[in-house]
């Protein structure tokens, strides 16, 4: 009885040891940053890494889903962009090619990958756009416009007080300990 129980345990541990190591998609980034705020591009580039305990794992394809909410991604829906299955081993700086993103928008995205040992997907992440069109900026400079005579005075000050370099020679000493 003890021998058969011991053999069963050994066989079970051998089977568990032979199973393929976990495969995961980690470190999803937008423009090289984690969840960046105020991106000034309408086509940010997305990147991710594949993690596995096994050697020679290669990505064979990916599918990027982008949505206006995290909940849509959990449902497997993408209202902004579904790249479809792209046969590629590239996982760095993939340009966003979905619907036009408006200024100050939060975009949720995730990626599903297929590798030579299985499939995995990233956790949802996001990026937020800043002002994408300079015409949208309604700010103005705070300050007073200079008159020409004020600019002339400033120029004269720089002539009266020229900027010059001061050089000072430093002596460097080396201290050595001898035992």
C-alpha atoms as a printed R data frame, in Angstrom:
    type eleno elety resid chain resno       x       y       z
1   ATOM     1    CA   UNK     A     1   0.000   0.000   0.000
2   ATOM     2    CA   UNK     A     2   2.756   2.426   0.967
3   ATOM     3    CA   UNK     A     3   4.750   1.526  -2.140
4   ATOM     4    CA   UNK     A     4   1.812   2.132  -4.520
5   ATOM     5    CA   UNK     A     5   1.017   5.414  -2.766
6   ATOM     6    CA   UNK     A     6   4.641   6.497  -3.115
7   ATOM     7    CA   UNK     A     7   4.700   5.526  -6.808
8   ATOM     8    CA   UNK     A     8   1.465   7.517  -7.351
9   ATOM     9    CA   UNK     A     9   3.003  10.597  -5.769
10  ATOM    10    CA   UNK     A    10   6.152  10.252  -7.852
11  ATOM    11    CA   UNK     A    11   4.151   9.899 -11.066
12  ATOM    12    CA   UNK     A    12   1.997  12.914 -10.197
13  ATOM    13    CA   UNK     A    13   5.023  15.065  -9.439
14  ATOM    14    CA   UNK     A    14   6.671  13.938 -12.693
15  ATOM    15    CA   UNK     A    15   3.548  14.897 -14.655
16  ATOM    16    CA   UNK     A    16   3.367  18.299 -12.986
17  ATOM    17    CA   UNK     A    17   7.049  18.872 -13.632
18  ATOM    18    CA   UNK     A    18   6.572  18.133 -17.344
19  ATOM    19    CA   UNK     A    19   3.707  20.550 -17.835
20  ATOM    20    CA   UNK     A    20   4.529  23.677 -19.799
21  ATOM    21    CA   UNK     A    21   5.574  26.679 -17.703
22  ATOM    22    CA   UNK     A    22   3.108  29.510 -17.297
23  ATOM    23    CA   UNK     A    23   2.897  31.908 -20.204
24  ATOM    24    CA   UNK     A    24   1.932  35.518 -19.594
25  ATOM    25    CA   UNK     A    25   1.954  38.918 -21.257
26  ATOM    26    CA   UNK     A    26   3.517  41.495 -18.964
27  ATOM    27    CA   UNK     A    27   4.582  45.108 -18.955
28  ATOM    28    CA   UNK     A    28   2.123  46.620 -21.464
29  ATOM    29    CA   UNK     A    29   3.342  50.128 -22.265
30  ATOM    30    CA   UNK     A    30   2.283  53.085 -24.385
31  ATOM    31    CA   UNK     A    31   5.115  55.147 -25.866
32  ATOM    32    CA   UNK     A    32   7.455  53.337 -23.455
33  ATOM    33    CA   UNK     A    33   5.483  54.423 -20.366
34  ATOM    34    CA   UNK     A    34   3.040  52.739 -18.020
35  ATOM    35    CA   UNK     A    35  -0.398  54.389 -18.135
36  ATOM    36    CA   UNK     A    36   0.847  57.757 -19.408
37  ATOM    37    CA   UNK     A    37  -1.118  60.969 -19.030
38  ATOM    38    CA   UNK     A    38  -1.395  63.680 -21.694
39  ATOM    39    CA   UNK     A    39   0.128  61.983 -24.740
40  ATOM    40    CA   UNK     A    40   0.451  64.426 -27.618
41  ATOM    41    CA   UNK     A    41   0.007  61.941 -30.428
42  ATOM    42    CA   UNK     A    42  -3.130  60.572 -32.052
43  ATOM    43    CA   UNK     A    43  -1.310  57.354 -32.933
44  ATOM    44    CA   UNK     A    44   0.609  56.200 -29.848
45  ATOM    45    CA   UNK     A    45   2.798  53.126 -30.078
46  ATOM    46    CA   UNK     A    46   2.051  50.088 -27.932
47  ATOM    47    CA   UNK     A    47   4.510  47.509 -26.568
48  ATOM    48    CA   UNK     A    48   4.474  44.408 -24.357
49  ATOM    49    CA   UNK     A    49   6.675  41.552 -23.168
50  ATOM    50    CA   UNK     A    50   6.100  37.815 -23.070
51  ATOM    51    CA   UNK     A    51   7.142  35.961 -19.935
52  ATOM    52    CA   UNK     A    52   7.574  32.213 -19.633
53  ATOM    53    CA   UNK     A    53   9.666  29.812 -17.633
54  ATOM    54    CA   UNK     A    54  10.502  28.013 -20.850
55  ATOM    55    CA   UNK     A    55  13.302  28.956 -23.248
56  ATOM    56    CA   UNK     A    56  12.873  29.869 -26.903
57  ATOM    57    CA   UNK     A    57   9.301  31.114 -26.595
58  ATOM    58    CA   UNK     A    58   8.425  33.170 -29.655
59  ATOM    59    CA   UNK     A    59   5.378  35.250 -30.413
60  ATOM    60    CA   UNK     A    60   3.635  34.139 -33.600
61  ATOM    61    CA   UNK     A    61   0.729  36.591 -33.672
62  ATOM    62    CA   UNK     A    62  -1.053  39.279 -31.677
63  ATOM    63    CA   UNK     A    63  -4.450  40.945 -31.457
64  ATOM    64    CA   UNK     A    64  -4.857  44.372 -29.863
65  ATOM    65    CA   UNK     A    65  -8.213  45.484 -28.483
66  ATOM    66    CA   UNK     A    66  -8.827  49.144 -27.584
67  ATOM    67    CA   UNK     A    67 -11.966  50.491 -25.962
68  ATOM    68    CA   UNK     A    68 -13.422  53.480 -24.168
69  ATOM    69    CA   UNK     A    69 -13.864  51.472 -20.948
70  ATOM    70    CA   UNK     A    70 -12.164  48.683 -19.078
71  ATOM    71    CA   UNK     A    71 -15.458  46.793 -18.807
72  ATOM    72    CA   UNK     A    72 -15.711  46.480 -22.595
73  ATOM    73    CA   UNK     A    73 -12.291  44.838 -22.689
74  ATOM    74    CA   UNK     A    74 -13.306  42.322 -20.014
75  ATOM    75    CA   UNK     A    75 -16.277  41.459 -22.236
76  ATOM    76    CA   UNK     A    76 -13.909  40.997 -25.184
77  ATOM    77    CA   UNK     A    77 -15.341  44.031 -27.010
78  ATOM    78    CA   UNK     A    78 -13.402  46.835 -28.651
79  ATOM    79    CA   UNK     A    79 -15.312  49.971 -29.631
80  ATOM    80    CA   UNK     A    80 -12.169  51.874 -30.721
81  ATOM    81    CA   UNK     A    81  -9.924  49.279 -32.375
82  ATOM    82    CA   UNK     A    82  -9.674  45.575 -32.962
83  ATOM    83    CA   UNK     A    83  -6.474  44.915 -34.876
84  ATOM    84    CA   UNK     A    84  -7.644  41.440 -35.788
85  ATOM    85    CA   UNK     A    85  -5.157  38.583 -35.666
86  ATOM    86    CA   UNK     A    86  -1.815  39.944 -36.926
87  ATOM    87    CA   UNK     A    87   0.761  37.296 -37.855
88  ATOM    88    CA   UNK     A    88   3.907  38.907 -36.440
89  ATOM    89    CA   UNK     A    89   6.614  38.354 -33.869
90  ATOM    90    CA   UNK     A    90   6.903  42.088 -33.216
91  ATOM    91    CA   UNK     A    91   5.795  43.279 -29.787
92  ATOM    92    CA   UNK     A    92   7.440  46.698 -29.633
93  ATOM    93    CA   UNK     A    93   6.172  50.095 -30.839
94  ATOM    94    CA   UNK     A    94   3.040  48.877 -32.642
95  ATOM    95    CA   UNK     A    95   1.179  52.031 -33.798
96  ATOM    96    CA   UNK     A    96  -2.440  52.524 -32.766
97  ATOM    97    CA   UNK     A    97  -4.548  52.313 -35.933
98  ATOM    98    CA   UNK     A    98  -8.074  52.501 -34.562
99  ATOM    99    CA   UNK     A    99 -10.783  55.137 -34.572
100 ATOM   100    CA   UNK     A   100  -9.657  58.726 -34.211
101 ATOM   101    CA   UNK     A   101  -8.862  59.603 -30.624
102 ATOM   102    CA   UNK     A   102 -10.034  62.977 -29.354
103 ATOM   103    CA   UNK     A   103  -8.079  65.242 -27.049
104 ATOM   104    CA   UNK     A   104  -8.207  64.428 -23.339
105 ATOM   105    CA   UNK     A   105  -9.525  60.900 -23.967
106 ATOM   106    CA   UNK     A   106  -8.782  57.831 -21.897
107 ATOM   107    CA   UNK     A   107  -8.204  54.735 -24.028
108 ATOM   108    CA   UNK     A   108  -8.160  51.254 -22.509
109 ATOM   109    CA   UNK     A   109  -6.284  48.485 -24.324
110 ATOM   110    CA   UNK     A   110  -5.000  44.952 -23.982
111 ATOM   111    CA   UNK     A   111  -3.188  42.495 -26.212
112 ATOM   112    CA   UNK     A   112  -3.705  38.786 -26.845
113 ATOM   113    CA   UNK     A   113  -0.706  36.848 -28.135
114 ATOM   114    CA   UNK     A   114  -0.198  33.412 -29.622
115 ATOM   115    CA   UNK     A   115   3.231  31.846 -29.162
116 ATOM   116    CA   UNK     A   116   4.818  28.577 -30.126
117 ATOM   117    CA   UNK     A   117   3.786  27.147 -26.708
118 ATOM   118    CA   UNK     A   118   0.300  28.625 -26.235
119 ATOM   119    CA   UNK     A   119  -1.741  31.799 -25.871
120 ATOM   120    CA   UNK     A   120  -1.935  34.548 -23.250
121 ATOM   121    CA   UNK     A   121  -3.270  38.054 -22.846
122 ATOM   122    CA   UNK     A   122  -2.261  41.136 -20.907
123 ATOM   123    CA   UNK     A   123  -4.242  42.802 -18.193
124 ATOM   124    CA   UNK     A   124  -6.104  45.895 -19.408
125 ATOM   125    CA   UNK     A   125  -4.095  49.100 -19.245
126 ATOM   126    CA   UNK     A   126  -4.730  52.640 -20.474
127 ATOM   127    CA   UNK     A   127  -3.325  55.876 -21.786
128 ATOM   128    CA   UNK     A   128  -4.780  59.376 -21.841
129 ATOM   129    CA   UNK     A   129  -4.291  61.888 -24.612
130 ATOM   130    CA   UNK     A   130  -3.454  65.517 -24.062
131 ATOM   131    CA   UNK     A   131  -4.331  68.391 -26.383
132 ATOM   132    CA   UNK     A   132  -3.927  66.980 -29.881
133 ATOM   133    CA   UNK     A   133  -4.756  70.131 -31.814
134 ATOM   134    CA   UNK     A   134  -3.135  73.491 -31.026
135 ATOM   135    CA   UNK     A   135  -6.378  75.259 -32.031
136 ATOM   136    CA   UNK     A   136  -8.029  73.704 -28.955
137 ATOM   137    CA   UNK     A   137  -5.693  75.538 -26.604
138 ATOM   138    CA   UNK     A   138  -7.501  78.570 -25.209
139 ATOM   139    CA   UNK     A   139  -4.701  79.844 -22.999
140 ATOM   140    CA   UNK     A   140  -2.825  83.075 -23.476
141 ATOM   141    CA   UNK     A   141   0.474  84.368 -22.167
142 ATOM   142    CA   UNK     A   142   0.389  86.218 -18.901
143 ATOM   143    CA   UNK     A   143   2.510  89.338 -19.034
144 ATOM   144    CA   UNK     A   144   2.990  92.653 -20.715
145 ATOM   145    CA   UNK     A   145   4.020  93.204 -24.283
146 ATOM   146    CA   UNK     A   146   7.360  95.013 -24.460
147 ATOM   147    CA   UNK     A   147   7.607  98.250 -26.347
148 ATOM   148    CA   UNK     A   148  10.566  98.786 -28.671
149 ATOM   149    CA   UNK     A   149  12.185 101.273 -26.304
150 ATOM   150    CA   UNK     A   150  12.185  98.690 -23.476
151 ATOM   151    CA   UNK     A   151  13.958  96.208 -25.730
152 ATOM   152    CA   UNK     A   152  16.591  98.831 -26.553
153 ATOM   153    CA   UNK     A   153  17.211  99.402 -22.837
154 ATOM   154    CA   UNK     A   154  17.646  95.668 -22.279
155 ATOM   155    CA   UNK     A   155  20.154  95.499 -25.159
156 ATOM   156    CA   UNK     A   156  22.137  98.408 -23.660
157 ATOM   157    CA   UNK     A   157  22.297  96.680 -20.274
158 ATOM   158    CA   UNK     A   158  23.962  93.663 -21.879
159 ATOM   159    CA   UNK     A   159  26.469  95.965 -23.590
160 ATOM   160    CA   UNK     A   160  27.321  97.737 -20.305
161 ATOM   161    CA   UNK     A   161  27.598  94.510 -18.315
162 ATOM   162    CA   UNK     A   162  29.125  91.966 -20.644
163 ATOM   163    CA   UNK     A   163  29.097  88.338 -19.710
164 ATOM   164    CA   UNK     A   164  32.560  86.851 -19.418
165 ATOM   165    CA   UNK     A   165  34.008  83.545 -18.302
166 ATOM   166    CA   UNK     A   166  35.930  83.137 -15.106
167 ATOM   167    CA   UNK     A   167  38.394  80.308 -15.010
168 ATOM   168    CA   UNK     A   168  39.836  79.009 -11.807
169 ATOM   169    CA   UNK     A   169  42.522  76.389 -11.618
170 ATOM   170    CA   UNK     A   170  41.746  73.649  -9.144
171 ATOM   171    CA   UNK     A   171  44.451  71.569  -7.583
172 ATOM   172    CA   UNK     A   172  43.507  67.960  -7.112
173 ATOM   173    CA   UNK     A   173  45.207  65.858  -4.502
174 ATOM   174    CA   UNK     A   174  45.156  62.103  -4.230
175 ATOM   175    CA   UNK     A   175  45.224  60.554  -0.785
176 ATOM   176    CA   UNK     A   176  46.468  57.028  -0.509
177 ATOM   177    CA   UNK     A   177  46.441  54.825   2.516
178 ATOM   178    CA   UNK     A   178  49.432  52.613   3.053
179 ATOM   179    CA   UNK     A   179  49.228  49.925   5.638
